[in-house]
Amino acid sequence: MANSAQARKRARQAVKQRTHNVSLRSTLRTAIKKVQKAIVAGDKTAAQAEFTQSMSVIDSIADKKIIHKNKAARHKSRLSAAIKAL
């Protein structure tokens, strides 16, 4: 347990920051799933439109260091390849 005032405050901040990060990570997963859903439906134009929107979401979350930049690049690459394969 945190003994000093500083440690107690850092513990409070960590809880608050974790909930924010969980929310952002959920937004990321939702954006990826929207693109995958359009790909499964076979609608290339809708998938392309969703992909352009999700790219900005993926990049912004990687910039905030919620996920690693290489993981963001991997997601974008795989989604792009799946759209091209339609």
Sine and cosine of phi, psi and omega as CSV:
sin_phi,cos_phi,sin_psi,cos_psi,sin_omega,cos_omega
0.00,0.00,0.52,-0.85,-0.01,-1.00
-0.94,0.35,0.77,-0.64,-0.05,-1.00
-0.98,-0.18,-0.59,0.81,-0.04,-1.00
-1.00,-0.06,0.30,-0.95,0.03,-1.00
-0.88,0.47,-0.63,0.78,0.01,-1.00
-0.89,0.46,-0.68,0.73,-0.01,-1.00
-0.92,0.38,-0.61,0.79,0.04,-1.00
-0.90,0.43,-0.67,0.74,0.01,-1.00
-0.90,0.43,-0.69,0.73,0.01,-1.00
-0.89,0.46,-0.58,0.81,0.04,-1.00
-0.91,0.41,-0.67,0.74,0.05,-1.00
-0.89,0.45,-0.70,0.72,-0.01,-1.00
-0.90,0.43,-0.60,0.80,-0.01,-1.00
-0.90,0.44,-0.64,0.77,0.02,-1.00
-0.90,0.44,-0.70,0.71,-0.02,-1.00
-0.90,0.43,-0.69,0.72,-0.01,-1.00
-0.92,0.40,-0.60,0.80,0.00,-1.00
-0.90,0.44,-0.67,0.74,0.01,-1.00
-0.90,0.44,-0.60,0.80,0.03,-1.00
-0.91,0.41,-0.70,0.72,0.00,-1.00
-0.90,0.43,-0.62,0.79,0.04,-1.00
-0.89,0.46,-0.65,0.76,0.02,-1.00
-0.89,0.45,-0.70,0.72,0.01,-1.00
-0.91,0.42,-0.65,0.76,0.01,-1.00
-0.90,0.43,-0.58,0.81,0.06,-1.00
-0.91,0.41,-0.64,0.77,0.05,-1.00
-0.88,0.48,-0.66,0.76,0.03,-1.00
-0.87,0.49,-0.75,0.66,-0.03,-1.00
-0.89,0.46,-0.63,0.78,0.02,-1.00
-0.90,0.44,-0.68,0.74,0.00,-1.00
-0.89,0.46,-0.66,0.75,0.01,-1.00
-0.92,0.40,-0.66,0.75,-0.02,-1.00
-0.91,0.41,-0.56,0.83,0.03,-1.00
-0.89,0.46,-0.67,0.74,0.02,-1.00
-0.92,0.40,-0.70,0.71,-0.01,-1.00
-0.89,0.46,-0.59,0.80,0.02,-1.00
-0.91,0.42,-0.66,0.75,0.04,-1.00
-0.92,0.39,-0.57,0.82,0.03,-1.00
-0.92,0.40,-0.70,0.71,0.01,-1.00
-0.89,0.45,-0.59,0.81,0.03,-1.00
-0.94,0.34,-0.31,0.95,0.03,-1.00
0.99,0.10,0.22,0.97,-0.02,-1.00
-1.00,-0.08,0.99,-0.16,-0.10,-0.99
-0.92,0.38,-0.64,0.77,-0.02,-1.00
-0.92,0.38,-0.66,0.75,0.04,-1.00
-0.92,0.40,-0.64,0.77,0.02,-1.00
-0.90,0.44,-0.65,0.76,0.02,-1.00
-0.91,0.42,-0.65,0.76,0.02,-1.00
-0.90,0.43,-0.70,0.71,0.03,-1.00
-0.91,0.42,-0.58,0.81,-0.02,-1.00
-0.90,0.43,-0.66,0.75,0.00,-1.00
-0.91,0.42,-0.59,0.81,0.05,-1.00
-0.94,0.34,-0.66,0.75,-0.05,-1.00
-0.95,0.31,-0.42,0.91,0.04,-1.00
-0.88,0.48,-0.67,0.74,0.01,-1.00
-0.92,0.38,-0.59,0.80,0.04,-1.00
-0.90,0.43,-0.72,0.69,-0.01,-1.00
-0.88,0.47,-0.71,0.71,-0.02,-1.00
-0.91,0.42,-0.67,0.74,-0.03,-1.00
-0.92,0.40,-0.60,0.80,0.00,-1.00
-0.95,0.31,-0.55,0.83,0.08,-1.00
-0.93,0.36,-0.60,0.80,0.04,-1.00
-0.90,0.45,-0.53,0.85,0.02,-1.00
-0.99,0.13,0.01,1.00,0.03,-1.00
0.89,0.45,0.51,0.86,0.13,-0.99
-0.97,0.25,-0.64,0.77,0.16,-0.99
-0.82,-0.58,0.34,-0.94,0.00,-1.00
-0.95,0.31,0.51,-0.86,-0.03,-1.00
-0.88,0.47,-0.53,0.85,0.02,-1.00
-0.94,0.34,-0.58,0.82,0.06,-1.00
-0.92,0.40,-0.64,0.77,0.05,-1.00
-0.89,0.46,-0.69,0.72,0.01,-1.00
-0.90,0.43,-0.61,0.79,0.02,-1.00
-0.90,0.43,-0.70,0.72,0.04,-1.00
-0.87,0.49,-0.74,0.67,-0.03,-1.00
-0.89,0.45,-0.65,0.76,-0.02,-1.00
-0.91,0.42,-0.71,0.71,-0.02,-1.00
-0.92,0.39,-0.64,0.77,0.03,-1.00
-0.91,0.40,-0.67,0.74,0.01,-1.00
-0.88,0.47,-0.69,0.73,0.01,-1.00
-0.90,0.43,-0.62,0.79,0.01,-1.00
-0.92,0.40,-0.60,0.80,0.02,-1.00
-0.93,0.36,-0.67,0.74,0.01,-1.00
-0.90,0.43,-0.48,0.87,-0.02,-1.00
-0.97,0.24,-0.21,0.98,0.01,-1.00
-0.91,0.41,0.00,0.00,0.00,0.00
